[in-house]
Amino acid sequence: MSIEIDVLNGDASWPKAEPLMNAVWPRHVVEKLPWGHIEWAHADLRVLIDAPEDAPKPGLACHVGIYFRDRHLERAQGPRSAASAASRPARIAGDAAMPALRAQRRDPDHARSRGGAVSRMLFCEPHNDAFYQARGWYPFSGEVYAEQPEGRIRFEAMAPYVFDFTRTPRDGIIDLCGLPW
């Protein structure tokens, strides 16, 4: 059995990923979801995994979108106090995964080595909370802001999680400085 894994430029690889994304999240289903109205960022990189050659259905089996962003963080002053006024830029790597590939999110070194990321963040639906927490992800209890066509919004469509590379904060205010992923 042979499995092909490619890490490709996000825009160039979209034609290969799009049919799988549309099969997993068809438009008529997405429109009914709480996050169906959100405009999402395009991935900087894509991890594409083809089905084994002897699989009943050949072709692309899994997809992970990887996003690199310079975000701004206002750290909290103490366990439960308001965020500080100082905002610091930092490189953040985010990813979006198809259900069959979510376990790959356990490896933070890929994002750190590829883009100098100091922290990692993902957004997930409530039914995935236990899955990510069991793999070392922590709920981010602060506020997250993102861009949308109507301007800067507080992003509450999905729950934010962070992975500790170094000393990733678990609260405060994060501005994604762009579209969510």
ROSE-4610 file (N, C-alpha, C; in Angstrom, 1 decimal, always signed):
// ROSE-4610
residu = [M/M/M/S/S/S/I/I/I/E/E/E/I/I/I/D/D/D/V/V/V/L/L/L/N/N/N/G/G/G/D/D/D/A/A/A/S/S/S/W/W/W/P/P/P/K/K/K/A/A/A/E/E/E/P/P/P/L/L/L/M/M/M/N/N/N/A/A/A/V/V/V/W/W/W/P/P/P/R/R/R/H/H/H/V/V/V/V/V/V/E/E/E/K/K/K/L/L/L/P/P/P/W/W/W/G/G/G/H/H/H/I/I/I/E/E/E/W/W/W/A/A/A/H/H/H/A/A/A/D/D/D/L/L/L/R/R/R/V/V/V/L/L/L/I/I/I/D/D/D/A/A/A/P/P/P/E/E/E/D/D/D/A/A/A/P/P/P/K/K/K/P/P/P/G/G/G/L/L/L/A/A/A/C/C/C/H/H/H/V/V/V/G/G/G/I/I/I/Y/Y/Y/F/F/F/R/R/R/D/D/D/R/R/R/H/H/H/L/L/L/E/E/E/R/R/R/A/A/A/Q/Q/Q/G/G/G/P/P/P/R/R/R/S/S/S/A/A/A/A/A/A/S/S/S/A/A/A/A/A/A/S/S/S/R/R/R/P/P/P/A/A/A/R/R/R/I/I/I/A/A/A/G/G/G/D/D/D/A/A/A/A/A/A/M/M/M/P/P/P/A/A/A/L/L/L/R/R/R/A/A/A/Q/Q/Q/R/R/R/R/R/R/D/D/D/P/P/P/D/D/D/H/H/H/A/A/A/R/R/R/S/S/S/R/R/R/G/G/G/G/G/G/A/A/A/V/V/V/S/S/S/R/R/R/M/M/M/L/L/L/F/F/F/C/C/C/E/E/E/P/P/P/H/H/H/N/N/N/D/D/D/A/A/A/F/F/F/Y/Y/Y/Q/Q/Q/A/A/A/R/R/R/G/G/G/W/W/W/Y/Y/Y/P/P/P/F/F/F/S/S/S/G/G/G/E/E/E/V/V/V/Y/Y/Y/A/A/A/E/E/E/Q/Q/Q/P/P/P/E/E/E/G/G/G/R/R/R/I/I/I/R/R/R/F/F/F/E/E/E/A/A/A/M/M/M/A/A/A/P/P/P/Y/Y/Y/V/V/V/F/F/F/D/D/D/F/F/F/T/T/T/R/R/R/T/T/T/P/P/P/R/R/R/D/D/D/G/G/G/I/I/I/I/I/I/D/D/D/L/L/L/C/C/C/G/G/G/L/L/L/P/P/P/W/W/W]
num = [1/1/1/2/2/2/3/3/3/4/4/4/5/5/5/6/6/6/7/7/7/8/8/8/9/9/9/10/10/10/11/11/11/12/12/12/13/13/13/14/14/14/15/15/15/16/16/16/17/17/17/18/18/18/19/19/19/20/20/20/21/21/21/22/22/22/23/23/23/24/24/24/25/25/25/26/26/26/27/27/27/28/28/28/29/29/29/30/30/30/31/31/31/32/32/32/33/33/33/34/34/34/35/35/35/36/36/36/37/37/37/38/38/38/39/39/39/40/40/40/41/41/41/42/42/42/43/43/43/44/44/44/45/45/45/46/46/46/47/47/47/48/48/48/49/49/49/50/50/50/51/51/51/52/52/52/53/53/53/54/54/54/55/55/55/56/56/56/57/57/57/58/58/58/59/59/59/60/60/60/61/61/61/62/62/62/63/63/63/64/64/64/65/65/65/66/66/66/67/67/67/68/68/68/69/69/69/70/70/70/71/71/71/72/72/72/73/73/73/74/74/74/75/75/75/76/76/76/77/77/77/78/78/78/79/79/79/80/80/80/81/81/81/82/82/82/83/83/83/84/84/84/85/85/85/86/86/86/87/87/87/88/88/88/89/89/89/90/90/90/91/91/91/92/92/92/93/93/93/94/94/94/95/95/95/96/96/96/97/97/97/98/98/98/99/99/99/100/100/100/101/101/101/102/102/102/103/103/103/104/104/104/105/105/105/106/106/106/107/107/107/108/108/108/109/109/109/110/110/110/111/111/111/112/112/112/113/113/113/114/114/114/115/115/115/116/116/116/117/117/117/118/118/118/119/119/119/120/120/120/121/121/121/122/122/122/123/123/123/124/124/124/125/125/125/126/126/126/127/127/127/128/128/128/129/129/129/130/130/130/131/131/131/132/132/132/133/133/133/134/134/134/135/135/135/136/136/136/137/137/137/138/138/138/139/139/139/140/140/140/141/141/141/142/142/142/143/143/143/144/144/144/145/145/145/146/146/146/147/147/147/148/148/148/149/149/149/150/150/150/151/151/151/152/152/152/153/153/153/154/154/154/155/155/155/156/156/156/157/157/157/158/158/158/159/159/159/160/160/160/161/161/161/162/162/162/163/163/163/164/164/164/165/165/165/166/166/166/167/167/167/168/168/168/169/169/169/170/170/170/171/171/171/172/172/172/173/173/173/174/174/174/175/175/175/176/176/176/177/177/177/178/178/178/179/179/179/180/180/180/181/181/181]
x = [+0.8/+0.0/+0.9/+0.5/+1.3/+0.4/+0.8/+0.1/+0.9/+0.3/+1.0/+0.6/+1.6/+1.4/+2.1/+1.4/+2.0/+1.8/+2.8/+2.6/+2.8/+1.7/+1.8/+1.3/+1.7/+1.2/-0.3/-0.9/-2.3/-3.2/-2.8/-3.6/-3.4/-2.2/-2.0/-2.6/-2.8/-3.3/-4.8/-5.5/-6.9/-7.7/-7.4/-8.2/-8.2/-7.1/-7.1/-7.9/-7.9/-8.6/-10.1/-10.5/-11.9/-12.9/-12.8/-13.8/-14.0/-12.9/-13.1/-13.8/-13.4/-14.1/-15.6/-15.9/-17.3/-18.1/-17.4/-18.0/-18.3/-17.3/-17.5/-18.4/-18.3/-19.2/-19.9/-20.9/-21.7/-22.3/-22.5/-23.0/-24.4/-25.3/-26.6/-26.5/-25.4/-25.2/-24.6/-23.5/-22.8/-23.7/-24.6/-25.5/-26.3/-26.6/-27.4/-26.5/-25.2/-24.4/-24.2/-23.9/-23.7/-22.5/-21.6/-20.5/-20.6/-21.8/-22.0/-21.9/-22.1/-22.0/-20.6/-19.7/-18.3/-17.5/-16.8/-15.8/-14.5/-14.0/-12.8/-11.5/-10.4/-9.1/-8.7/-7.9/-7.3/-6.0/-5.8/-4.7/-3.4/-2.3/-1.0/-0.3/-0.6/-0.1/-1.2/-1.2/-2.1/-1.4/-1.8/-1.3/-2.4/-2.0/-3.0/-2.5/-3.4/-3.1/-4.1/-3.4/-4.2/-4.6/-5.7/-6.1/-5.1/-4.9/-4.0/-4.4/-3.4/-3.7/-4.8/-4.9/-5.8/-7.2/-7.4/-8.6/-9.8/-11.0/-12.2/-12.4/-12.0/-12.2/-10.9/-10.2/-8.9/-9.0/-7.9/-7.9/-7.6/-7.9/-7.6/-8.5/-7.9/-8.7/-8.8/-7.7/-7.7/-7.0/-7.4/-6.8/-6.6/-5.5/-5.3/-4.9/-5.5/-5.1/-4.3/-3.1/-2.2/-2.2/-2.4/-2.4/-1.4/-0.6/+0.4/-0.1/-0.1/-0.6/+0.2/+0.5/+1.0/-0.2/-0.4/-1.6/-1.1/-2.0/-1.7/-2.4/-1.7/-2.1/-2.0/-3.1/-3.1/-3.2/-2.2/-2.1/-2.9/-3.5/-4.2/-3.2/-3.5/-2.7/-3.1/-2.6/-3.1/-4.1/-4.6/-5.4/-6.8/-7.4/-8.8/-9.0/-7.9/-8.0/-8.1/-8.4/-8.5/-7.2/-7.3/-6.1/-5.3/-4.0/-3.1/-3.3/-2.8/-3.0/-1.9/-0.8/+0.2/-0.1/-0.1/-0.4/+0.9/+1.2/+2.4/+2.1/+2.8/+2.7/+3.4/+2.9/+3.5/+3.0/+3.9/+3.5/+2.7/+1.6/+0.7/+0.4/+0.3/+0.0/-1.4/-2.2/-3.5/-3.7/-4.6/-4.9/-6.4/-6.8/-8.1/-8.0/-8.7/-8.5/-9.9/-9.8/-10.9/-11.0/-12.2/-12.3/-11.3/-11.0/-10.2/-8.7/-8.3/-6.9/-6.7/-7.7/-7.5/-6.4/-6.1/-5.0/-3.7/-3.5/-2.2/-1.9/-3.0/-2.8/-2.0/-1.6/-0.8/+0.6/+1.1/+2.5/+2.7/+3.1/+3.3/+4.5/+5.5/+6.8/+6.7/+5.7/+5.6/+5.3/+4.3/+4.0/+5.1/+5.8/+6.8/+8.0/+8.4/+9.6/+9.3/+8.0/+7.7/+7.5/+7.1/+6.8/+7.3/+8.1/+8.6/+7.4/+6.4/+5.2/+5.6/+5.1/+5.4/+4.1/+3.0/+1.9/+1.0/+0.1/-0.8/-2.2/-3.1/-4.5/-5.4/-6.5/-7.5/-8.9/-9.9/-11.3/-12.0/-12.9/-13.7/-15.1/-15.9/-17.3/-17.3/-18.3/-18.4/-18.3/-18.8/-18.7/-17.2/-16.3/-14.9/-14.0/-14.6/-13.9/-13.0/-13.7/-13.0/-11.8/-12.0/-11.0/-9.7/-9.8/-8.7/-8.0/-8.9/-8.3/-7.5/-7.9/-7.2/-5.9/-5.7/-4.4/-3.6/-3.8/-3.0/-3.4/-4.5/-5.0/-5.8/-5.7/-6.4/-7.4/-8.6/-9.5/-8.9/-9.1/-8.7/-9.9/-9.7/-10.9/-11.0/-10.2/-10.3/-11.1/-10.9/-11.7/-10.8/-11.4/-10.8/-11.5/-10.7/-11.2/-10.7/-11.5/-11.1/-11.8/-11.3/-11.9/-13.0/-14.0/-15.1/-15.4/-16.2/-16.4/-17.0/-17.8/-18.4/-17.4/-16.2/-15.2/-14.7/-14.1/-13.6/-14.7/-14.7/-15.8/-15.2/-15.9/-15.5/-15.9/-14.9/-15.2/-15.7/-16.9/-17.6/-18.2/-18.0/-18.7/-18.2/-17.0/-16.4/-15.5/-15.3/-14.5/-13.0/-12.3/-10.8/-10.1/-9.0/-8.1/-6.7/-5.8/-4.4/-3.6/-2.4/-1.5/-0.2/+0.3/+1.5/+2.7/+3.4/+4.7/+5.7/+5.4/+6.3/+5.5/+5.1/+4.1/+2.9/+2.2/+1.0/+0.0/-0.5/-1.5/-2.8/-3.6/-4.9/-6.0/-5.7/-6.7/-6.1/-6.9/-6.5/-7.3/-6.7/-7.4/-6.5/-6.9/-6.2/-6.9/-6.2/-6.7/-6.0/-6.7/-6.1/-5.6/-5.9/-5.4/-5.7/-6.9/-7.3/-8.5/-8.8/-9.9/-9.6/-10.7/-10.4/-10.2/-9.8/-9.5/-10.3]
y = [-1.2/+0.0/+1.2/+2.2/+3.4/+4.6/+5.6/+6.8/+8.0/+8.9/+10.1/+11.3/+12.0/+13.2/+14.4/+15.4/+16.6/+17.8/+18.7/+20.0/+21.0/+21.7/+22.6/+24.0/+24.9/+26.3/+26.3/+27.1/+27.1/+27.4/+28.5/+28.9/+27.9/+27.5/+26.6/+25.3/+24.8/+23.5/+23.5/+24.7/+24.7/+23.9/+23.9/+23.1/+21.6/+21.1/+19.7/+19.5/+20.5/+20.4/+20.7/+21.6/+22.1/+20.9/+19.9/+18.9/+18.2/+17.9/+17.2/+18.2/+19.4/+20.4/+20.5/+20.5/+20.6/+19.3/+18.2/+16.9/+16.8/+17.3/+17.2/+18.3/+19.5/+20.6/+21.2/+20.5/+21.1/+22.4/+23.3/+24.6/+24.6/+23.7/+23.6/+23.2/+22.5/+22.2/+23.4/+23.9/+25.0/+26.2/+26.5/+27.7/+27.6/+26.4/+26.2/+26.2/+26.2/+26.1/+27.5/+27.6/+28.9/+29.7/+29.1/+29.7/+29.8/+29.5/+29.4/+30.8/+31.9/+33.2/+33.8/+33.2/+33.7/+33.7/+34.7/+34.7/+34.2/+33.2/+32.5/+32.9/+32.9/+33.1/+31.9/+32.2/+31.1/+30.6/+29.3/+28.7/+29.1/+29.3/+29.6/+28.3/+27.2/+25.9/+24.9/+23.9/+22.8/+21.4/+20.6/+19.3/+18.4/+17.7/+16.9/+15.5/+14.6/+13.2/+12.4/+11.7/+10.8/+9.5/+8.9/+7.6/+6.6/+5.5/+4.5/+4.0/+3.5/+3.1/+2.0/+1.1/+0.0/+0.4/+1.7/+2.2/+2.0/+1.8/+1.7/+3.0/+4.2/+5.4/+6.1/+6.1/+6.8/+8.3/+9.0/+10.4/+11.0/+12.3/+13.0/+12.6/+12.2/+11.7/+12.7/+13.5/+14.4/+15.7/+16.7/+18.1/+18.8/+19.5/+20.4/+21.7/+22.8/+24.2/+24.8/+25.3/+25.9/+27.4/+28.2/+29.7/+30.3/+31.3/+32.0/+33.4/+34.0/+35.3/+36.0/+37.3/+38.2/+38.7/+38.3/+38.7/+39.7/+40.3/+41.2/+40.6/+40.6/+40.0/+41.0/+41.2/+42.0/+41.0/+40.8/+39.8/+40.3/+39.3/+39.6/+39.9/+40.7/+41.0/+40.2/+39.0/+38.1/+37.2/+36.3/+35.2/+35.6/+36.6/+37.0/+38.5/+39.2/+40.7/+41.1/+42.4/+42.9/+42.8/+42.9/+42.8/+44.1/+44.0/+45.1/+46.0/+47.2/+48.1/+47.8/+47.2/+46.9/+45.8/+46.1/+45.0/+44.6/+43.3/+42.8/+42.0/+42.3/+41.4/+40.1/+39.0/+37.7/+36.8/+35.9/+35.0/+33.9/+33.6/+32.6/+31.7/+30.4/+29.4/+28.8/+28.8/+28.2/+27.1/+26.2/+25.2/+24.8/+24.3/+23.8/+22.4/+21.4/+20.0/+19.4/+18.5/+17.6/+16.6/+16.1/+15.2/+14.1/+13.4/+12.3/+12.6/+13.9/+14.2/+15.0/+15.2/+16.1/+15.6/+14.4/+13.9/+14.5/+15.0/+15.6/+16.9/+17.5/+18.7/+18.5/+17.3/+17.1/+17.5/+17.7/+18.0/+19.5/+20.2/+21.7/+22.1/+21.2/+21.5/+21.9/+21.4/+21.7/+23.2/+23.7/+25.1/+26.0/+25.6/+26.5/+26.6/+25.4/+25.4/+26.1/+26.0/+26.6/+28.1/+28.7/+30.1/+30.9/+30.3/+31.0/+31.3/+30.5/+30.7/+30.6/+31.4/+31.3/+30.7/+30.6/+30.0/+29.4/+28.6/+27.9/+28.0/+28.2/+28.4/+27.7/+27.2/+26.6/+27.0/+26.8/+27.1/+25.8/+25.4/+24.2/+24.3/+23.4/+23.3/+22.6/+22.9/+22.3/+20.8/+20.1/+18.6/+18.1/+19.0/+18.6/+19.0/+19.6/+20.2/+19.1/+18.0/+16.9/+16.3/+16.2/+15.6/+16.5/+17.8/+18.7/+18.8/+18.9/+19.0/+17.7/+16.6/+15.3/+15.3/+16.2/+16.2/+17.4/+18.0/+19.1/+20.5/+20.7/+22.0/+22.6/+23.9/+24.6/+25.6/+25.6/+26.7/+28.1/+29.0/+30.3/+31.1/+31.6/+32.2/+33.7/+34.3/+35.7/+36.0/+37.1/+37.6/+37.4/+37.1/+37.0/+37.9/+38.7/+39.6/+39.2/+39.3/+39.0/+40.0/+40.0/+40.8/+40.1/+40.8/+40.4/+41.5/+41.2/+42.3/+43.6/+43.4/+44.6/+45.2/+44.7/+45.3/+44.3/+44.9/+44.1/+43.6/+42.3/+41.7/+40.9/+40.7/+39.8/+38.4/+37.5/+36.2/+35.2/+34.9/+34.0/+32.8/+32.6/+31.6/+30.2/+30.1/+28.8/+29.0/+28.0/+28.1/+28.1/+29.1/+29.2/+28.3/+27.6/+26.8/+27.2/+27.1/+27.3/+26.1/+26.0/+24.9/+25.6/+25.1/+25.7/+25.3/+26.2/+26.0/+26.4/+27.6/+28.3/+28.7/+29.9/+30.4/+31.0/+30.2/+30.7/+31.1/+32.4/+32.8/+32.1/+31.9/+31.3/+32.3/+33.5/+34.6/+35.9/+36.9/+38.2/+38.5/+39.3/+39.7/+39.4/+38.6/+38.3/+39.0/+39.7/+40.3/+39.5/+38.7/+37.9/+38.7/+40.0/+40.9/+40.4/+39.9/+39.3/+38.4/+37.7/+36.8/+35.6/+35.0/+33.8/+32.6/+31.4/+30.2/+29.1]
z = [+0.0/+0.0/+0.0/-0.8/-0.9/-0.8/+0.0/+0.3/-0.2/-1.0/-1.4/-0.6/-0.1/+0.7/+0.0/-0.3/-0.9/-0.1/+0.1/+0.7/-0.5/-0.8/-2.0/-1.7/-2.6/-2.5/-2.4/-1.5/-1.3/-2.6/-3.3/-4.4/-5.6/-5.8/-7.0/-6.8/-5.5/-5.2/-5.0/-5.0/-4.8/-5.8/-7.1/-8.0/-7.6/-7.0/-6.6/-5.3/-4.4/-3.1/-3.2/-4.2/-4.2/-4.4/-5.2/-5.3/-4.0/-3.2/-1.9/-0.9/-0.9/+0.0/-0.3/-1.6/-1.9/-1.6/-1.7/-1.3/+0.2/+1.0/+2.5/+3.0/+2.4/+2.8/+1.6/+1.2/+0.0/+0.4/-0.6/-0.4/+0.4/+0.0/+0.7/+2.2/+2.5/+4.0/+4.7/+4.1/+4.7/+5.0/+4.1/+4.2/+5.5/+6.0/+7.2/+8.5/+8.4/+9.6/+10.2/+11.5/+12.1/+11.5/+10.8/+10.2/+8.7/+8.2/+6.7/+6.0/+6.8/+6.2/+6.2/+6.8/+7.0/+5.7/+5.4/+4.3/+4.9/+4.3/+4.8/+4.0/+4.6/+4.0/+3.1/+2.1/+1.3/+2.0/+2.0/+2.7/+2.0/+2.8/+2.3/+1.7/+2.4/+2.0/+2.2/+1.5/+1.6/+1.7/+2.7/+2.8/+2.1/+1.1/+0.3/+0.4/+0.8/+1.0/+0.0/-0.9/-1.8/-1.1/-1.5/-1.0/-1.5/-0.8/-1.3/-2.6/-3.4/-4.8/-4.8/-3.8/-3.8/-3.1/-2.8/-2.2/-3.2/-2.6/-3.5/-4.3/-3.7/-4.5/-4.5/-5.6/-5.7/-5.8/-5.6/-5.6/-4.3/-4.2/-2.9/-1.8/-0.7/+0.5/+1.6/+1.8/+2.9/+2.5/+3.3/+3.0/+4.3/+4.5/+5.6/+5.0/+5.3/+4.9/+6.0/+5.7/+6.6/+6.3/+7.4/+7.2/+8.1/+7.6/+8.3/+8.4/+9.6/+9.8/+10.9/+10.6/+11.6/+12.4/+13.6/+14.3/+15.5/+16.1/+17.2/+18.4/+19.5/+20.8/+21.9/+22.6/+23.9/+25.0/+25.7/+26.8/+28.0/+28.7/+30.0/+31.1/+32.0/+33.2/+34.3/+34.5/+35.6/+35.1/+36.0/+35.6/+35.0/+35.5/+35.1/+34.8/+34.7/+34.5/+33.1/+32.9/+31.5/+30.8/+29.5/+28.6/+28.7/+28.5/+28.6/+27.4/+27.4/+26.3/+25.2/+25.6/+24.6/+23.7/+22.4/+21.4/+20.7/+20.6/+20.1/+18.9/+17.7/+16.6/+16.8/+16.3/+16.4/+15.2/+14.8/+13.7/+14.3/+13.6/+14.1/+12.9/+13.1/+12.1/+12.5/+11.5/+11.7/+10.7/+11.0/+10.0/+10.0/+8.9/+8.7/+8.2/+8.7/+8.3/+8.0/+7.1/+6.8/+7.9/+8.2/+9.4/+9.5/+8.4/+8.4/+8.7/+8.6/+8.8/+10.1/+10.9/+12.1/+13.1/+13.1/+14.0/+13.7/+12.4/+12.0/+12.8/+13.4/+14.1/+15.4/+15.7/+16.9/+16.7/+15.5/+15.2/+14.9/+16.0/+15.8/+15.1/+15.0/+14.4/+12.9/+12.2/+10.8/+10.6/+11.3/+11.2/+11.7/+12.8/+13.4/+12.4/+11.8/+10.9/+9.6/+9.1/+7.8/+7.8/+8.9/+8.8/+10.0/+10.9/+12.0/+13.0/+13.0/+13.9/+15.3/+16.2/+17.6/+18.3/+17.6/+18.2/+17.1/+17.5/+16.6/+17.1/+16.1/+16.5/+15.5/+16.0/+15.1/+15.6/+14.8/+15.1/+14.9/+15.8/+15.6/+16.1/+15.7/+16.1/+17.5/+18.3/+19.6/+19.7/+18.7/+18.8/+18.7/+18.3/+18.2/+19.4/+20.4/+21.5/+22.2/+22.6/+23.3/+22.5/+21.2/+20.3/+20.4/+20.3/+20.3/+21.7/+22.7/+24.1/+24.4/+23.9/+24.2/+23.5/+22.5/+21.8/+22.1/+23.2/+23.7/+23.3/+22.7/+22.4/+23.6/+23.8/+24.9/+24.4/+25.0/+24.6/+24.8/+23.9/+24.0/+24.6/+25.8/+26.5/+26.3/+25.5/+25.2/+24.0/+23.4/+22.3/+21.0/+19.9/+18.6/+17.7/+16.9/+15.9/+14.5/+13.5/+12.2/+11.2/+10.0/+8.9/+8.2/+7.8/+6.9/+6.0/+4.9/+4.0/+4.6/+5.7/+6.4/+7.3/+7.5/+8.4/+9.5/+10.5/+11.6/+12.5/+12.8/+13.6/+14.7/+15.8/+16.8/+16.3/+16.1/+15.5/+16.6/+16.5/+17.4/+16.8/+15.5/+14.7/+15.1/+15.5/+16.0/+17.2/+18.0/+19.2/+18.8/+19.4/+19.1/+20.1/+19.6/+20.4/+20.0/+21.0/+20.8/+21.2/+20.6/+20.9/+21.5/+22.6/+23.2/+22.5/+21.7/+21.2/+22.3/+22.7/+23.7/+24.9/+24.9/+26.0/+25.3/+24.6/+23.9/+24.9/+24.8/+25.8/+25.6/+26.6/+26.5/+26.8/+26.9/+27.0/+26.5/+26.6/+26.0/+24.8/+23.9/+22.7/+21.5/+20.5/+19.3/+18.1/+17.4/+16.1/+15.0/+14.2/+13.2/+12.0/+12.0/+10.9/+9.6/+9.4/+8.1/+8.3/+7.2/+7.2/+8.2/+8.8/+9.6/+8.6/+9.2/+8.5/+9.1]
